[in-house]
């Protein structure tokens, strides 16, 4: 009975497409459903703000959360409707078993000449449709002279992963020292073939890079996504954390021997903007000449002085530089 209902549904939709969309023919030289070029019935561009198109996998990824969909027509199109559906359809929805597939009409707003339509997908709705990290979903567009135009995406809900970060010292030409940050390998969370340990990973849109920033005081107060103060030094890289700071000297008002405290924020990013943020408080001990003798590191956990602005960190001190 279920198969019969599915067949009836597919037949009904096929009749609608081929009987009600006579003008839905790509312009000469265009690929089906690409939405490029001129001509009646060409599919519009379907974009989602902040998306990342991966040339290797061919997929377009979006960050899990609230999304803005923008549909751009080559010519004024009245009454366009935008739908959200679970799963991957393309390029032909009738090649897919649609049993259990549901379409959700998204409230859309058009510009003055009806060439651009915008719609919003709430975070909770996207999560209900995608369910798990890197699940696919499809945006469908219907309107005057077009129907069954679609674009499929994958929702990246997961945070990027890096290995533990070792903090060490390098002496300066004069007084003070530089802090070194060196990433170590960790178990590959994506279960890829080859080396079971990696320096960095993201199991959906891919790892984009890391940054390290040093601050003279706690960088988080009421600000959370972005630190409230400017760093005293910073750097960035692609995968393995590997960065050395400028020379850090004692505060001019401190007596020697003494100490100075800085805060180190390592941020890992994936290709759609998901972040992993590690924060540590680093105390540098200076001898009577202002040279660094050793350091201690205190990991700042979520809710501990940082008001849940960071994730659970994994810093440790190079043994030869450890105080005590």
Secondary structure, DSSP 8 states (H G I E B T S, - for coil): -HHHHHHHHHHHHHHHHHHH-TT----TT--TT---SSSTT---EEEETT-EE-TTT--EEEESS-EEEEEE-SS--TT-EEEEEES---S-GGGS--TT--EEEE-EEE-TTSSEEEEEE-HHHHHHHH-STT-EEEEEEEETTEEEEEEEEEEE-S--EE--EEEEEEE-SSSBEEEEEEE--EE-TT--SS-SEESEE-SSS-EEEEEEEEESS---SS--SS-SS--SEEEEESSS-EEE---B---TTS-SSEEEEEEEEEEEEETT--EEEEEEEEEEEE-TTSBEEEEEEEEE-TTSSSTT-S----EEE-GGGB--
